[in-house]
Amino acid sequence: MMNPLVNDEYAEREKIEVELLLQAIYRMYGYDFRNYAYDYIRRRIRHGMQRMGEESIASLIPRVLYQPDSMQQLVNYFMVNVTEMFRDPSMYLTFRQKVVPYLRTYPHIRIWHAGCSTGEEVLSMAIVLQEEGLYDKARIYATDIDDDALESAQKGIFPLRNMKAYTQNYIRSGGTRDFADYYTAQHESVIFHSSLMKNIVFARHNLVTDQSFNEFNVILCRNVLIYFNRELQHRAHQLFYESLAKLGFLVLGDKESILFNPYTHCYEAMDDREKLYRKIK
């Protein structure tokens, strides 16, 4: 059995290696992962280390400094694109019931999907707005740090094998049509109709380093903040607060919370279970 002191020394050395690696990535390329949750980023670095054939975290540092392709490969391992259409269907049903009536009163609707990944949830919102008769006066800004994910999102092409599960999600979300009406099957893939994409703007945006770029009526950032430490979560909440119009709506992921940040008192809960809040101050 390893001596506990040796274990502590190894953990401390590993933490220093992680900090140096993240600092190198930030200084050389501007990607800032320094305030991501430590256990999460350590796991992703270890995964990248193994996939890239290195025996230590420290050995990744020269590759990051002198091999940009290796840096991009490693950063790709940091990105976790876990998403699906109408993910958490009850949230979309609640959105229809509690938010859509307010949106009907707006002359224009601006929605920000922060951390949009490969676009499944963005298209889900587009379908909701279309069925509720709001899409033509809406603009959805879909942003992510991952360029590859954004490129995939803009295509609107997804595996055919996923459609059975997505159809069930759609039905449970309050969908009013045949889900298959929204896409065309091509071999083992489906492509969603271009009419759903016309009012979506895809762009790169980093919640860690970038600023507010518009005022929005709705901001959705679901299952992104769980990867941030408390400091970075506070920064993201500040960004959302500054970007959200008075009486606008904030939607978080099912494992996230509006509590314990400096802006908690500025919101009222529209639905605590679905993490749906309204800005009141």
N, C-alpha and C positions, 0 to 999 in steps of 0.2 A: 504494500500500500504506500502511495506517495506521501511524503511528509507534507503536512498542511502548509508549512512555510514555503516549501518549494512550489506548491500549488498557487499560493498568493503571489509569489515572485513571477511565476509564468503568466498569471492573469494580468499583473501590472505591466509586464513587458509587452504582452499582446495589446493592451490598451494603448500603450505608447506607439506601437507600430501602426495601429488603426488611426490614431490621431495624426501621425506624420503622413500617412498615405492620403487621408482626406484633405489635409492641408496642401499637399502637393497637387492634388486634383484641382482644388480651388484656386491656388496661386497660378497654375499653368493654364487652366482652361475655363475657370469661372463657374464650374459646377460646385455648388455648396451643399455637401452632405454632412457638414460638421455637427449640426444640431438634430440630425435624425436620431431616433431612439437607438441607444447604443447596442442593445441585444439584437435588434433587427439588422442594423448595418453590419455588425460583426458577422452575423450568419451569412449575409449576402456576400461579404468580402471573402469569407472562407469558401463559399460555393464558387466564386470566381477564381480564387486561387487554385482550387482543385481542377476546375475546367481548363484553366490556362497552364496546367502542368508545373506550378510552382510549389515549393515545399514550405514556404513561409510567407507571411504577409509582407515582411520587410523586402523580400525579393521582388514584390510588385512595384515598389517605389521607382527604381530606375526604369522599368518598363513604361510606367506612367509618364515619367519626365522626358524620355527620349523616343518613345514609340507611340505617337498619337493614335494609331489603330488599336494598339493594346489598351490604351486608356478608354477608347470608345467601347471596346469589347467588355471591359470591366464595368463601366458605367451601365451598360445594358443589363448586366446581372443584378444591378441595384433596383431596376425597375420591376415592379410586380404588377402586371396588368391582369387583375382578376375582376372580371365584369361579365355581365350578360344582359340581354334585353329584358326590360321590366324587372330588374333585380329588386327583390323585396316588393312584390306586387301590391301589398297593402299600402305602401307609401304612395304609389301612383293613384290608387283608389282614393286615398285621403286627400291627395293633391287635387283631384277632380272635384271632390266634395267641398273642400274648405278654402282652396286658393283660387280655383277657376272663377267662382262668382265675383271675386274682387277684380281679377284680370279682365273680365268682360267690361268693366267700367273704364278701362284705360284706353286712350287713343292709340298708344303704341306700347309694345311690351319688349323689354330687353332682359334676356336671361343669360346668365354666365354659368357654364358647366366647367368648374375648375377641377383639373385632373380628370379629363374626359377619357383617358386611355384609348382604346381602339374604337370608341364611338357608339357602342351598343346602347348605352343609357341616353346618349344625346338623341339618337333616332327614336328611342322610346318616348322621350318628351315631345319630339316633333309629331309623332303619331297622336299623342294625347291632345296637343294643341290643334291639330287638324280635325280631329273628331269633335272637339269642342267649339269649332268655328273660329279659332283665334290665330291660326297659323299665319294668315296673310298679313296680320299687323304685328307679327312677332319677329324678332331677330335673336338667334341663339349664338352666343360666342362660346366655342368649345376649345379649351386650352389644355395643354399638357407640356411637361418638360421633355417627353420622349418623342423625338422626331419620327422614329419608325412607327410608333403607335399612331401619331397624327396622320402619317401617310396612309396607313391602313384605314383609319377612320374615314378619310375623305373618299375612299373608294366605295364604301357602303357594301362591301362584299363579305359574306360570312359563310361558314360551313353549313351545308344542307342538314347535316346530322344534328345540328343544334336547334333546328326549327321546332321539333316536337316539344322540347322543354320551353322554348320561347313562346310557343303558342299557348301553353298552359299558363305561363306567367301573364301573358296578355289578357287572357280570359279573366284571371283572378284580379287583374288591375282595373277591371271595369270596361274593357274594350267592347266596342259596339258593332264591330264588323267582323268579317272573316279575315284573320291575320294574314292569310296567304295572298290577299288582295294587294298587299303592300310590297311584294317582291316577285321577282321572276327567277325560277330555278334554271340553272345552267350547269349540267353535269352534276358535280358533287358540291356545288356552291349555289348561293342565291345572291342576287343583286337587288338592293332596295331601290325603289323608283326615285328618279331624280327630283320629282316634285317635293319629296321630303327633305332634300338637301339644299334647295334653292335659297333658304333663309338661314342657313348655318354658315358661320364664319369659323374656320379652323385656324388656330394660331399657336405658336410656341409661347408659353408663359411659365415662369418659374416662381412658385409661391414663396420661395426662400429669398430671392434677390430682387424680383421685379415689383413694380409699383402698380397702383390702381390705374386702369386705362379707360374707364367709363363709369356711368352710374346705371345701376341695374334694379329692376323690379323684383327679380328672383335670382338668388345665387344657390347653386347646388355644388357641394363639395362632399362627396360621400366616400367614406373609407379611404381617405388620404391622410387625415390628421393623426390616425392611429400610428403612423410611421414616424411622427415627429416627437421630439421631446417637448417638455412644457414650455420652454422659451420660444421654440419655433411655433408651437400651437398658438401662443399669445400673439406672435407676429402675424400669423395667418388670420386670426380673428380681428386684429386691427385692420388688416387689408380688406376683409369682408365688410366690416363696419363702415369703413370709409367709402366703399364701392356700392353700398346698398342704399337705395333711396329710402326716405322716411316712409314707414309703413310697408316697406318691402319685406320679402320672405327669404329666410335662410333655411336650407335643407341639408342636414348632416347625415352621416352614415349611422347604422344601427348600433355600432359600438362606440360612437362618439357622443360628446356632450357639449352643451353651451355653458355648463357650470365651471366655476373656478378659473374664469378668465376676466380681465378687467372690464369686459363689455356685457357681462351676464345681465346686469340690471337694465340694459338698453333693449332687451327683448322680452316679449311675452310668448308663452308656449301656445301654439295653435293645436299641437298634438305632441305630447311628450314622448309617447311610445314610438311615433314615426320620426322623431327628431325634427319637427317642423316648427319654426319660430318666426315671429314677426317683429321687425324693428319698430320700437315705439318712442325712442329718444334719439 
